[in-house]
Amino acid sequence: MQSLPDTLCFLNGEFGPLRDAKVSVLDRGFVFGDGIYEVVPVYGRRLFRFDEHLARLNRSLAKVSISEPFSRDTWLGHCRRLVAAQPADDQLLYIQVTRGVALREHGMPPDLEPTVFIMTNPMKPPSAEQRADGVACVSAADFRWERGDIKSISLLGNVLARQISVEQGAVETILFRDGFLTEASASNVWVVQRGVVLGAPKSGHVLEGIRYELIRELCEKNALGYQLRPITEAEVRGADELMLSSATKEVLAVTRLDGDLVGHGATRGEIGPVYKRLYEAYQHAKSAYSI
């Protein structure tokens, strides 16, 4: 069993050591996965795009009929206290809200008090080698549930999808449903064609990543085309460049998919020019979009 850190966390109105935090075994998050989560990057102890993350958290809570437990300022105050107590400057802040504690019954009991948990850990970004050389991914059919737009703590499908790449020594599993790109197990996927950055359209099969809007903004500022539309598996495999985006990866080049090199000609299997521009722009955005 791994030893738990003694860093500060928040649970149901109280701050205390993470190793001492406990919830009831009848919490619906434990017995049903009945809850929502959010992950906020922290750079230099400042929360990155906090309001956008909070808005997505509240959208997901509304979709599953869990009441919003706090105001924006209360959330921000709790999060900042935990960030200040963490030794690392760059962190990942994790928020989880479950429906609460009740006897095990599938129907949603009314008027439960949500369980609210917040913790933060040091950020573990991609290595310098991964930044320089890109990463390998594998592909699989998207066998997850039909509500990928909800950031649910019920992540078994994503766990199983990620394990496919773990067992093949790859960084991510890129998923296809009915011949079209959806996302990866824990990342959004971007395809570059002739200098245009393409993403899968927002739908019930795709989580609206915070970087969806950020990538659009960065493309506009850097005179890069940006479009959301259905993307075929053939287009992914024939892309000029492939990229992943997530809270931990920021934006990351994919240079190998299912053992095949990504790209064409001189750039085949190499990180591409669009990725380089977006990664640089992302670094500048950290200070501009953090509070």
Summary of the structure (lengths in Angstrom):
residues: 291
radius of gyration: 19.5
end to end distance: 36.3
largest distance: 61.6
contacts: 931
relative contact order: 0.14
helix: 31%
strand: 31%
